[in-house]
Amino acid sequence: MPADMTEKIFETTKFGQAALQKLNHVTNSFRLFDAGWLETKPEDFNIMKVTGAEFRVAKFGKNKGKMTIIVPGTKRTVYVTKAEIQILLTNNSSKQ
């Protein structure tokens, strides 16, 4: 996990967008920070586990001023299928 979660990185990916749709409402301080396929072989990839949480700014220490602290009780996990990601990819390419 990056030391500073200020930037929304996973949220710009198709799997991240699919996960956010499933999570429905999230706060502005919510970040996706962990994702991975449940299957081990690439040819079997079908379901991705995506986890996020609300983060707050550290008040002291080496990361003071950076968004690095997970707010307790805010961690959420969803499962996104390859088909759900593919729908977003297809919708995006048809708009171009």
C-alpha positions in Angstrom: 0.0 0.0 0.0 1.4 3.4 -0.9 2.5 5.6 2.0 0.2 8.5 0.8 -3.4 7.7 -0.4 -4.1 11.2 -1.5 -4.3 10.2 -5.2 -7.1 7.9 -6.4 -5.1 5.3 -8.4 -7.2 2.2 -8.5 -10.4 4.3 -9.0 -9.2 5.2 -12.5 -9.1 1.5 -13.6 -12.0 -0.4 -15.0 -11.9 -2.9 -12.1 -11.8 0.0 -9.7 -14.8 1.7 -11.4 -16.7 -1.6 -11.3 -15.9 -2.0 -7.6 -17.0 1.5 -6.8 -20.4 0.8 -8.5 -20.8 -2.2 -6.3 -19.8 -0.2 -3.2 -22.5 2.3 -4.1 -21.9 5.4 -1.9 -18.4 6.1 -0.6 -17.0 9.2 1.0 -14.5 11.5 -0.6 -11.8 10.1 1.7 -12.5 6.5 0.6 -9.7 4.8 -1.4 -9.4 1.4 -3.0 -6.0 0.0 -1.9 -5.9 -3.7 -2.6 -7.0 -5.8 -5.5 -6.2 -9.2 -6.9 -7.6 -12.2 -8.8 -8.8 -15.0 -6.7 -7.7 -17.6 -9.3 -4.0 -18.5 -9.6 -3.7 -19.1 -13.4 -4.2 -16.1 -15.8 -6.4 -18.3 -18.1 -8.7 -18.9 -15.1 -9.0 -15.3 -14.0 -12.7 -14.6 -13.4 -13.3 -13.0 -10.0 -11.3 -10.1 -8.5 -11.4 -9.1 -4.8 -11.2 -5.4 -4.3 -10.8 -3.7 -0.9 -10.9 -0.1 0.1 -11.4 2.1 3.2 -11.6 5.7 4.3 -8.3 7.3 5.1 -7.4 10.3 7.2 -4.3 12.5 7.4 -1.6 11.5 9.9 -1.2 14.1 12.6 2.3 13.3 13.6 5.3 11.0 12.7 7.1 10.5 9.5 3.9 10.6 7.5 2.5 13.8 9.1 0.2 15.6 6.7 -0.2 12.6 4.4 -3.3 10.6 4.0 -2.0 7.3 5.5 -4.3 6.3 8.3 -7.2 3.9 7.7 -10.3 5.0 9.7 -11.3 2.1 11.9 -14.5 0.3 10.8 -14.5 1.6 7.3 -12.8 -1.2 5.4 -15.1 -2.7 2.7 -14.5 -5.5 0.2 -16.4 -6.4 -3.0 -15.9 -9.0 -5.7 -15.8 -8.0 -9.3 -16.1 -10.4 -12.2 -14.3 -10.3 -15.5 -17.6 -9.9 -17.2 -18.4 -6.7 -15.2 -15.0 -5.3 -16.1 -15.6 -6.2 -19.7 -18.9 -4.4 -19.8 -17.1 -1.2 -18.7 -14.4 -1.7 -21.3 -17.1 -2.2 -24.0 -19.1 0.8 -22.9 -16.0 3.0 -23.0 -14.9 1.9 -26.4 -18.4 2.4 -27.9 -18.4 6.0 -26.7 -15.2 6.8 -28.7 
